[in-house]
Amino acid sequence: MKRIGLIVNPIAGLGGRVGLKGSDGEELQRKAIQLGAVPMALERAGEALKALLAAHVDFELTTSPGSMGEKSALQAGIAAEVIGSIASVPTSAEDTIRAAGEMVQRGVDLILFAGGDGTARDLCKAIGLEIPALGIPAGVKIQSAVFATTPRHAGEVTAAHLRGETELRPAEVMDLDEQAFRAGRVSANLYGYLKIPYLQRYIQGVKAATPMSESGVHTAIAKELSGRLKPGWLYIFGPGTTTQAVAVALGIEKTLLGVDAVMDGKVVAADCSEADLLNYLSGGCRSEIIVTPIGGQGCLFGRGNQPISPEVIRKVGRAHIRVVSSPEKIQALQGSPFWVDTGDPLVDDMLNGYIEVITGYREYILYRVA
């Protein structure tokens, strides 16, 4: 019987909804908790395990104690073998690296890990290409190509792997400099490769940069958008070079990597948290969300824009979500649909279907979200 290893980074993604753009370092983790952040990695690992169980494949599970996997297994109703120990609270990169090494020694056939790019780096350091691994997305800024698009898809890919229906291929482990990221600079580096079970429709691609040559397209999109903006409405602009360039063309001083609230052509709140957005929306003002798909991945919600949470999306409504993108970014997806991973399956389902994408002045397409 195949044996699956599970490692959870319990603090992964802690800073997402409170607008901190990451979770690296104890000081940032303390700040996130003070701002009301709630850990989500254990729950997301549990979702992956439930999807694996639902596939009715035979496997045994080996995991780390407590919050590093055991709790997620219990949540999913799986009796797992628990090995090793946790040396520090909160857990550290050393705990993850040691756990991965112990699982290799135990002879697991694949390691599932819940976290973000930092956790992927730890796995890369510990096992390299020695055995297969697959990421359950739980971080804020996921640039790497070693993650499934959602926790449920991580479980389904693992089941397909156990049935012999996947191919193994090396995939990039990327990570951003978090300090530079919070300062509005994107500095991504390649740290190595992990060998993953690959199913194209369920694995996210590595993030691609937006070409600087698209400035004319951004101006055209801004011209089209300007005719649609209404006085007194709250516009929630997601992060990214496309949304920032469009906002600048509209005369709005938007941050590059933050979620900003705009009304009547002015930023009323920059670098918003989920709480900030809900506070504005509680006043009953009419609102819209303006986002762009992540280049090379096609994700609309759930990667880097977590302050636009399921509750925020519900309050705004699907009909008031505007997507902006250059035609080149759409073409680079090669027909793959947009996808979402908000953390709420009901909101994810609500977002499925076709959505209008503004691609220029008086130009738009309908593109599928799946």
C-alpha positions as CSV (number, residue, x, y, z in Angstrom):
1,M,0.0,0.0,0.0
2,K,1.3,3.5,-0.9
3,R,2.3,5.7,2.0
4,I,1.6,9.5,1.9
5,G,3.5,11.9,4.1
6,L,1.8,15.1,5.3
7,I,3.6,18.2,6.6
8,V,1.7,21.4,7.6
9,N,3.3,24.8,8.1
10,P,0.7,26.1,10.6
11,I,1.6,29.7,10.3
12,A,1.6,29.8,6.5
13,G,-0.7,32.5,5.0
14,L,-1.2,34.1,8.4
15,G,-0.6,37.7,7.1
16,G,-2.8,37.4,4.0
17,R,-6.3,38.7,5.0
18,V,-4.8,41.4,7.3
19,G,-2.8,42.8,4.4
20,L,0.7,42.0,5.5
21,K,1.7,40.3,2.2
22,G,3.4,37.4,4.0
23,S,4.1,35.4,7.2
24,D,7.9,35.1,7.4
25,G,9.4,36.0,10.8
26,E,8.1,35.8,14.4
27,E,7.6,39.6,14.6
28,L,5.4,39.6,11.5
29,Q,3.5,36.6,12.8
30,R,2.8,38.3,16.2
31,K,1.6,41.4,14.3
32,A,-0.7,39.3,12.2
33,I,-2.3,37.7,15.2
34,Q,-2.7,41.1,16.9
35,L,-4.5,42.3,13.8
36,G,-6.9,39.4,14.1
37,A,-5.4,36.9,11.7
38,V,-6.7,33.3,11.9
39,P,-4.4,30.4,10.8
40,M,-5.9,28.5,7.8
41,A,-3.2,26.0,6.9
42,L,-4.5,23.2,9.1
43,E,-8.0,23.6,7.7
44,R,-6.7,23.7,4.1
45,A,-4.6,20.5,4.6
46,G,-7.8,18.9,6.0
47,E,-9.7,19.8,2.9
48,A,-7.0,18.1,0.7
49,L,-7.2,15.0,2.8
50,K,-11.0,14.8,2.6
51,A,-10.7,15.1,-1.2
52,L,-8.2,12.2,-1.1
53,L,-10.5,10.1,1.0
54,A,-13.5,10.8,-1.3
55,A,-11.5,9.4,-4.3
56,H,-11.6,5.9,-2.6
57,V,-8.0,5.0,-3.1
58,D,-6.0,2.9,-0.6
59,F,-3.2,4.7,1.2
60,E,-1.6,5.0,4.6
61,L,-0.7,8.4,6.1
62,T,2.4,9.4,8.0
63,T,2.5,12.9,9.5
64,S,4.1,15.2,12.1
65,P,2.7,15.8,15.5
66,G,0.1,18.4,16.5
67,S,-0.3,21.4,14.3
68,M,2.2,20.1,11.7
69,G,-0.2,17.5,10.4
70,E,-1.7,15.4,13.1
71,K,-4.6,17.8,13.7
72,S,-5.4,18.0,10.0
73,A,-5.5,14.2,9.8
74,L,-7.9,14.1,12.8
75,Q,-10.1,16.8,11.2
76,A,-10.3,14.6,8.0
77,G,-11.1,11.5,10.1
78,I,-7.8,9.7,9.2
79,A,-5.9,7.5,11.7
80,A,-2.3,8.5,10.8
81,E,1.1,7.3,11.9
82,V,2.6,10.3,13.8
83,I,6.4,10.5,13.8
84,G,9.1,12.9,15.0
85,S,8.6,16.0,17.3
86,I,8.2,19.7,17.1
87,A,11.3,21.6,18.4
88,S,9.9,25.1,18.6
89,V,6.6,27.0,18.9
90,P,5.8,28.6,16.6
91,T,7.3,26.0,14.2
92,S,10.3,26.9,12.1
93,A,11.9,26.0,8.8
94,E,14.1,23.5,10.7
95,D,11.0,21.6,11.9
96,T,9.8,21.3,8.3
97,I,13.2,20.2,7.0
98,R,13.6,17.6,9.8
99,A,10.1,16.3,9.3
100,A,10.7,15.8,5.5
101,G,13.9,13.9,6.2
102,E,12.2,11.6,8.7
103,M,9.5,10.9,6.2
104,V,12.0,10.0,3.5
105,Q,13.6,7.5,6.0
106,R,10.2,6.1,6.7
107,G,9.8,5.4,3.0
108,V,6.8,7.5,2.1
109,D,6.0,7.6,-1.6
110,L,4.9,11.3,-1.8
111,I,5.0,14.2,0.6
112,L,2.0,16.5,0.7
113,F,2.9,19.9,2.3
114,A,0.6,22.7,3.2
115,G,2.2,26.2,3.1
116,G,3.6,28.8,0.7
117,D,6.8,29.4,-1.2
118,G,8.9,29.4,1.9
119,T,7.6,25.9,2.9
120,A,8.4,24.8,-0.7
121,R,11.9,26.1,-0.3
122,D,12.3,24.0,2.9
123,L,11.1,20.9,1.1
124,C,13.5,21.6,-1.7
125,K,16.4,21.8,0.7
126,A,15.3,18.7,2.5
127,I,14.5,16.3,-0.3
128,G,15.3,17.9,-3.7
129,L,14.2,15.5,-6.4
130,E,14.6,12.4,-4.2
131,I,10.9,11.6,-3.9
132,P,7.7,13.3,-5.2
133,A,6.1,16.2,-3.4
134,L,3.0,18.3,-3.9
135,G,2.0,21.6,-2.3
136,I,-1.4,22.3,-0.7
137,P,-1.7,26.1,-1.2
138,A,-1.9,27.9,2.1
139,G,0.5,30.8,1.7
140,V,0.0,34.5,0.7
141,K,2.4,34.9,-2.3
142,I,2.6,31.6,-4.2
143,Q,5.0,32.0,-7.2
144,S,6.1,28.4,-7.4
145,A,4.9,25.8,-9.8
146,V,4.8,23.0,-7.2
147,F,1.3,23.7,-5.9
148,A,-2.1,22.4,-6.8
149,T,-4.6,25.3,-7.6
150,T,-6.8,24.5,-4.6
151,P,-6.6,22.2,-1.5
152,R,-9.3,19.9,-3.1
153,H,-7.3,19.6,-6.3
154,A,-4.2,18.7,-4.2
155,G,-6.2,15.7,-2.9
156,E,-7.5,14.8,-6.3
157,V,-4.0,14.9,-7.9
158,T,-2.6,12.8,-5.1
159,A,-5.4,10.2,-5.7
160,A,-4.6,10.2,-9.4
161,H,-0.9,9.7,-8.6
162,L,-1.8,6.7,-6.4
163,R,-3.8,5.3,-9.4
164,G,-0.8,5.8,-11.7
165,E,-2.6,8.4,-13.8
166,T,0.0,11.2,-13.4
167,E,3.5,11.9,-14.8
168,L,6.3,13.0,-12.6
169,R,8.1,16.2,-13.7
170,P,10.4,18.7,-12.0
171,A,8.8,22.0,-11.2
172,E,10.2,25.4,-10.1
173,V,10.4,26.5,-6.5
174,M,10.3,30.3,-6.5
175,D,10.2,32.8,-3.7
176,L,9.9,36.5,-3.2
177,D,11.9,38.7,-0.9
178,E,9.1,39.6,1.6
179,Q,10.7,42.8,2.9
180,A,11.1,44.1,-0.7
181,F,7.5,42.9,-1.5
182,R,6.0,44.8,1.4
183,A,8.0,47.9,0.2
184,G,6.4,47.5,-3.3
185,R,9.2,45.8,-5.1
186,V,9.0,42.4,-6.7
187,S,12.2,40.4,-6.4
188,A,11.6,36.7,-7.2
189,N,14.4,34.1,-7.3
190,L,14.6,30.4,-8.3
191,Y,15.7,28.2,-5.4
192,G,15.5,24.8,-7.1
193,Y,13.1,22.1,-8.2
194,L,10.7,19.6,-6.6
195,K,9.4,16.5,-8.5
196,I,5.6,16.7,-8.6
197,P,2.8,14.5,-9.9
198,Y,1.5,16.6,-12.8
199,L,-2.0,17.0,-14.1
200,Q,-2.2,20.2,-16.1
201,R,-5.7,21.3,-15.1
202,Y,-5.0,21.0,-11.4
203,I,-1.5,22.4,-11.1
204,Q,-0.8,26.1,-11.0
205,G,2.0,27.5,-13.3
206,V,4.9,29.6,-12.2
207,K,4.0,33.3,-12.1
208,A,5.0,35.3,-15.2
209,A,5.9,39.0,-15.2
210,T,3.8,41.5,-17.1
211,P,5.7,43.0,-20.1
212,M,6.6,46.7,-19.8
213,S,5.5,47.1,-23.4
214,E,1.8,46.8,-22.4
215,S,1.6,50.5,-21.3
216,G,-0.5,51.4,-24.4
217,V,-3.0,48.6,-23.6
218,H,-3.3,49.8,-20.0
219,T,-4.1,53.3,-21.2
220,A,-6.8,51.9,-23.5
221,I,-8.3,49.8,-20.7
222,A,-8.3,52.8,-18.4
223,K,-10.1,54.8,-21.0
224,E,-12.8,52.1,-21.2
225,L,-13.0,51.8,-17.5
226,S,-13.3,55.6,-16.9
227,G,-16.7,55.5,-18.7
228,R,-17.9,52.9,-16.3
229,L,-16.9,54.4,-13.0
230,K,-19.7,56.0,-11.1
231,P,-19.6,58.8,-8.5
232,G,-20.1,57.8,-4.9
233,W,-19.2,54.1,-5.6
234,L,-16.4,52.3,-3.8
235,Y,-14.0,50.6,-6.1
236,I,-11.7,47.9,-4.6
237,F,-8.6,47.6,-6.8
238,G,-6.6,44.4,-6.4
239,P,-2.8,44.3,-6.6
240,G,-0.6,43.9,-9.6
241,T,1.2,45.8,-12.4
242,T,-1.9,45.8,-14.6
243,T,-4.3,47.2,-12.0
244,Q,-1.7,49.8,-10.9
245,A,-1.0,50.9,-14.5
246,V,-4.7,51.2,-15.2
247,A,-5.3,53.2,-12.0
248,V,-2.4,55.5,-12.8
249,A,-3.8,56.1,-16.2
250,L,-7.0,57.1,-14.5
251,G,-5.1,59.6,-12.3
252,I,-5.3,57.3,-9.2
253,E,-2.1,56.8,-7.1
254,K,-2.6,53.1,-6.4
255,T,-0.1,50.9,-4.6
256,L,1.5,48.2,-6.7
257,L,1.1,45.2,-4.3
258,G,-1.7,46.3,-2.0
259,V,-5.5,46.2,-2.2
260,D,-6.7,49.8,-2.4
261,A,-10.2,51.4,-1.9
262,V,-11.0,54.2,-4.3
263,M,-13.9,56.6,-4.4
264,D,-14.5,59.5,-6.8
265,G,-11.0,59.2,-8.3
266,K,-9.2,59.2,-5.0
267,V,-7.6,56.5,-2.8
268,V,-9.6,56.5,0.5
269,A,-7.6,53.6,1.9
270,A,-4.4,52.1,0.7
271,D,-3.0,48.6,1.5
272,C,-6.3,47.5,3.0
273,S,-6.9,44.5,5.2
274,E,-10.1,42.4,5.0
275,A,-11.4,44.3,8.1
276,D,-10.8,47.7,6.4
277,L,-12.8,46.6,3.3
278,L,-15.7,45.2,5.4
279,N,-15.8,48.4,7.4
280,Y,-16.3,50.5,4.2
281,L,-18.8,48.0,2.9
282,S,-20.8,48.0,6.1
283,G,-21.8,51.6,5.4
284,G,-24.0,50.4,2.5
285,C,-22.1,52.1,-0.3
286,R,-22.4,50.5,-3.7
287,S,-19.1,48.9,-4.7
288,E,-17.2,47.0,-7.3
289,I,-14.0,44.9,-7.3
290,I,-11.4,45.4,-10.1
291,V,-8.8,42.6,-10.5
292,T,-6.5,41.2,-13.0
293,P,-5.5,37.5,-13.5
294,I,-2.0,36.5,-12.3
295,G,0.3,36.2,-15.3
296,G,1.1,32.7,-16.3
297,Q,-1.3,31.3,-13.7
298,G,-4.8,32.8,-14.4
299,C,-5.8,33.0,-10.7
300,L,-8.3,35.8,-9.9
301,F,-8.8,35.4,-6.2
302,G,-6.7,33.7,-3.5
303,R,-3.2,34.5,-4.4
304,G,-1.7,37.8,-3.1
305,N,-5.1,39.5,-2.8
306,Q,-6.5,37.7,0.3
307,P,-8.0,40.9,1.8
308,I,-10.6,40.5,-0.9
309,S,-12.0,37.7,1.2
310,P,-15.1,35.5,0.6
311,E,-17.1,37.8,2.8
312,V,-16.0,40.9,0.8
313,I,-16.9,39.1,-2.5
314,R,-20.3,38.1,-1.1
315,K,-21.1,41.7,-0.1
316,V,-20.0,43.1,-3.5
317,G,-21.6,40.4,-5.5
318,R,-20.4,38.5,-8.6
319,A,-22.2,41.0,-11.0
320,H,-19.9,43.8,-9.7
321,I,-16.6,42.1,-10.3
322,R,-14.6,43.6,-13.2
323,V,-11.6,41.9,-14.7
324,V,-9.0,43.8,-16.6
325,S,-6.2,42.2,-18.7
326,S,-4.1,42.7,-21.7
327,P,-4.8,40.3,-24.6
328,E,-1.3,39.0,-24.4
329,K,-1.8,37.9,-20.8
330,I,-5.0,36.0,-21.9
331,Q,-3.2,34.4,-24.8
332,A,-0.4,33.2,-22.6
333,L,-2.9,31.0,-20.7
334,Q,-3.3,29.0,-23.9
335,G,-7.0,28.4,-23.3
336,S,-6.7,27.4,-19.7
337,P,-9.6,29.0,-17.7
338,F,-9.2,31.5,-14.9
339,W,-9.5,29.9,-11.5
340,V,-10.2,30.9,-7.9
341,D,-9.2,29.7,-4.5
342,T,-10.9,32.0,-2.0
343,G,-11.0,29.5,0.9
344,D,-14.8,29.2,0.7
345,P,-16.1,26.5,-1.6
346,L,-19.5,28.2,-1.9
347,V,-17.9,31.5,-3.1
348,D,-15.6,29.5,-5.5
349,D,-18.7,27.9,-7.0
350,M,-20.5,31.3,-7.2
351,L,-17.6,32.7,-9.2
352,N,-17.6,29.8,-11.8
353,G,-18.9,30.5,-15.3
354,Y,-18.1,33.2,-17.9
355,I,-17.0,36.7,-16.9
356,E,-16.3,39.8,-18.9
357,V,-12.7,40.8,-19.3
358,I,-11.9,44.4,-20.4
359,T,-8.9,44.1,-22.8
360,G,-8.9,47.6,-24.3
361,Y,-11.0,50.7,-25.3
362,R,-14.4,49.3,-26.2
363,E,-12.9,45.9,-26.3
364,Y,-13.8,43.0,-24.1
365,I,-14.1,39.2,-24.2
366,L,-16.0,36.6,-22.1
367,Y,-13.6,34.2,-20.4
368,R,-14.4,31.1,-18.3
369,V,-13.7,30.8,-14.6
370,A,-13.5,27.2,-13.5
